[in-house]
Amino acid sequence: MDVLRYRSELLTWYDANKRDMPWRRTRDPYAILVSEVMLQQTQVSRVEAYWTRFLERFPTVEALAAAAEDDVCSVWSGLGYYHRARNLRKAAEAIARSGGDVPGTAELLRELPGIGAYTAAAVASIAFGEAVPVLDANVVRVLARLLAESEVVTRAPVRRRLEAAAVELLDPERSGDFNQAMMELGAVVCSPASPDCGRCPVGVHCLARSTGNPGEFPVTRGAARTKEMYETAALVVRRGRVLLTSDPDERGWWPGLWRLPRVVSGAGSEGAASRETKLHTLLLDDFGLTCDALVPVTTTAYGVTTNRVTLDVVSCSSPRGALRRARSIRWFTVGEALSLGVPAADRRILELHGPSLTGQ
C-alpha cells in the first residue's frame, strides 16, 4: 500500500466531507475529553445535545470535580452507561488535584478513572496532536477490510496486526484529523452491513473490496443473542409524593441511580400471578410499607446492553408504615424525581403517569 497516498486521499476527503459536530469546533482538552467519554458506545446524534448541556452545567474541570454525583448523573440521565458519568467525575477530581490541566499524552490519560486505550488516544491526538492511533470499532472495521483480514478480529494476534497497520498509516503531522477521518470513514461510508464502496475515497487500497465481498469483513464471532427479561415496577404514592430507591452498592445496570421499586418477574401468566406477591414482599420486608391492591398502569419496554426488558407498571396509593432506613429510600415530588439521575425508562413513566397519580 502507498501509505503517503492513502493519508493524502483520506484527509482530502475528510476536509471536504466531515460532519459538523460541536466538539470539532473546540480545542479545549476538557470539552474534547467529555465528548469522547460520551461517544463510548453511543451514537453521535444522541451525544450532541447532552454534550452541550453537560458543558453548560459543568464548564470546567473544577466545576465537574466539585459537583455532587447525583447532579452529574441527573445531567447525564438518558444517555445510559452511567458508570461513564461517575468515572468522568472521578477523572475530573484527579485532574483538579494535579493542577487542573488535562494530561497531554495517551499514557498519562490512561491513568485517569474510566479512561481506556481508545479514549486516551482520541483525546491525546485530537486535543494535543500526539501521534498515537485510535482503534475504535469503526477503525477496526476499516483496517480489517483494508487488509482483508480473514481471522476473527478479537483475537490477540489479529489485534496486534491491526494496531501495527494503524501505526503505519497514521499521519504524524495531522494525527487528530487522521484519527477522526478513519472513524468518520467507518461511520458514514465503510458501514458494518453494506459498505458504500463507490463513495470510498481510499477504495483503491482496499483488499476486501477487491474480493467482491467487502461486507464479509471483518470476521467476528457473531452478535450476542438478545435476552428477554420481565420486570414489574411500582408507582408508590403518598401525599403527592412518589417513592424512589437507590443503592450505590448494587451490582447491576443502575448502581446509584434513583429508580421506581421493582422486581423481576416471569412472562405471561406466571408474571401476572407472582407480581403482587413479589412487590408486596419487597415493600414490606425491605421498605417497611404495606399496600392495598396494586393497580395496573401501563406496560412498556426498553433495551439495555443485550437485554430486552418488558416492564409492567402498577400503582399503590396511600401505603401504610414508616420507611426503614436500611437502604436509600425516599419520597419525592415528581418534579424532584425528574431532577435526579433516573434511568430513561423510569423517567418516561414518571413524566407520563406521575402527575395524574400524585395530583401534581
PyMOL commands that set and color helices and strands:
alter all, ss='L'
color gray80, all
select helices_A, chain A and resi 3-17+22-25+29-38+44-57+61-66+69-76+83-97+106-109+117-128+137-147+156-169+175-188+197-199+203-205+207-211+214-216+268-286+334-338+344-358
alter helices_A, ss='H'
color red, helices_A
select strands_A, chain A and resi 227-238+241-246+262-264+295-304+307-317+328-332
alter strands_A, ss='S'
color yellow, strands_A
deselect
rebuild
show_as cartoon
